[in-house]
Amino acid sequence: MSKQVLIVQNIAHEGPGLLLDLLLEHSIGFDCCYLFKGTAIPDPRRYTCIVVLGGPQSANDATPAMIDELHCIRETFEAGIPCLGICLGLQVMVKAAGGAVVSAPVKEAGFHEPDGTPYTVTLTPEGRNDPLFRGLPDQLPVFQLHGETVVPSTGMTLLGTGKGCRNQVVRIGHRAWGLQCHFELTRTMFETWTHLDPDLRAMNRESLLAEFDRIQEEYTRTGRTMLLNFLAAAGVITAERETRP
């Protein structure tokens, strides 16, 4: 089994979640690079595509690990390798491509806006026609956990917007996508986050878990569909493969 997907993991508990389920289901070879263990990122040109996960770091950090991560993503772009970034992954990609990462106008955490309405990503006209959202509706309920946001630059296309932090989904060029929000969570993964993440620990854990349970079916279907769409756009699987009901 060839290793087609490189997963770059910035912190132990922010793993691939639903993506891992799909890779195992479809017998897709992958490598995980654990940056939090000091592992060096392998040559991205060895892989069909790359996925960069979230974490508490900032793309503006001047640490050796972040400098290396930015360098790797620039190499990925130069080689034309498809890439997907989630939360911090989006921010690293945007910064590597010449955009900016700044403090968010409002810190987003959990499932609801400050006014109590659900966090929702609304697709732009470009997003509705993008292969990443094939088979998905124009509005998607999401989970948020970030204090920074991106400012896209030339060559970037806004695919999805939010109420508090506008720039939620960005395409860089034609083969790289970044999500500020999270669509990769499993129930087990989310339980761990509620124990470890300081922002979530400050919230009512039972209410968070109850809300996840309430939207889990739709959330999981959306996440699986989007991730399979990325794998299809990257050429790892055929576009005809669909998620399970």
C-alpha positions, -999 to 999 in steps of 0.1 A, spaced: 0 0 0 16 32 -11 17 62 12 -4 88 -7 -14 112 21 9 132 45 -8 143 77 9 171 95 -2 171 132 7 201 153 -5 189 187 -13 155 201 -51 158 206 -59 176 174 -57 145 152 -72 136 118 -105 123 132 -130 116 104 -101 117 79 -84 88 95 -117 68 94 -119 74 56 -83 66 49 -87 33 67 -120 25 51 -106 31 16 -72 15 23 -54 47 15 -18 48 26 -7 77 48 21 90 70 16 111 101 42 137 110 40 146 147 55 181 150 47 182 187 73 153 191 99 172 171 95 151 140 108 167 108 83 171 80 92 147 51 96 159 15 61 168 4 69 157 -31 68 121 -20 30 123 -15 -1 128 -36 -16 153 -11 -10 169 23 -34 177 52 -23 202 79 -43 200 111 -50 225 139 -32 234 171 -27 262 196 4 277 179 3 307 157 15 309 121 32 341 132 55 322 157 92 325 150 99 290 164 120 266 143 90 242 140 68 269 125 95 282 102 100 246 89 62 242 86 58 273 65 88 263 44 72 229 38 39 244 27 57 268 3 74 237 -12 40 220 -15 25 250 -34 55 252 -57 52 215 -65 15 218 -72 6 192 -46 -30 194 -34 -33 206 2 -60 209 29 -55 230 60 -78 229 91 -78 259 116 -41 265 122 -35 246 90 -55 272 70 -35 300 87 -2 284 79 -12 280 43 -24 316 39 8 330 55 30 307 34 12 320 3 16 357 11 -15 365 31 -17 376 68 -28 360 101 -42 385 126 -62 385 158 -98 376 152 -124 404 157 -141 379 181 -127 347 195 -148 318 184 -152 286 205 -179 260 206 -211 257 186 -228 291 191 -222 328 183 -223 352 213 -259 358 205 -268 321 208 -272 314 171 -253 284 157 -220 289 141 -227 286 104 -205 287 73 -223 301 42 -208 293 8 -200 321 -15 -210 317 -52 -174 305 -58 -178 280 -29 -211 266 -43 -192 257 -75 -161 244 -59 -154 206 -59 -147 207 -21 -184 213 -15 -198 189 -41 -231 174 -28 -234 198 2 -259 226 10 -251 263 9 -251 266 48 -232 243 71 -233 241 109 -197 241 122 -176 239 154 -152 267 160 -120 270 182 -97 299 172 -85 333 183 -69 343 150 -81 347 115 -67 351 80 -65 380 56 -64 365 21 -41 380 -6 -38 378 -44 -45 343 -58 -68 333 -30 -106 328 -33 -131 331 -5 -154 300 -6 -172 303 27 -180 331 52 -190 333 89 -208 359 110 -181 369 134 -149 359 115 -158 363 79 -130 344 62 -139 308 70 -130 288 39 -103 299 14 -89 283 -17 -53 291 -26 -47 288 -63 -66 258 -77 -54 229 -56 -52 241 -20 -81 246 5 -82 259 40 -109 257 66 -110 280 97 -137 259 112 -136 222 122 -154 195 102 -131 166 112 -143 158 148 -154 125 160 -173 121 193 -143 105 211 -120 132 198 -144 159 209 -146 144 244 -108 147 247 -109 183 235 -134 192 262 -109 179 289 -78 195 275 -85 227 257 -86 257 281 -113 276 262 -136 245 262 -128 237 298 -142 272 307 -175 262 291 -202 237 303 -189 203 292 -223 186 294 -238 212 272 -210 210 246 -214 172 244 -251 174 242 -249 199 213 -224 177 195 -248 147 199 -276 168 186 -258 178 153 -236 147 150 -254 130 122 -254 161 99 -219 172 111 -204 138 104 -221 135 70 -208 170 61 -173 162 73 -170 129 55 -184 143 22 -160 173 23 -130 152 31 -138 126 4 -143 155 -20 -108 167 -12 -93 133 -17 -111 131 -50 -99 165 -61 -64 155 -51 -66 123 -73 -64 99 -44 -99 84 -50 -124 87 -78 -151 113 -75 -178 86 -77 -171 74 -42 -197 86 -18 -200 87 20 -220 60 38 -255 70 48 
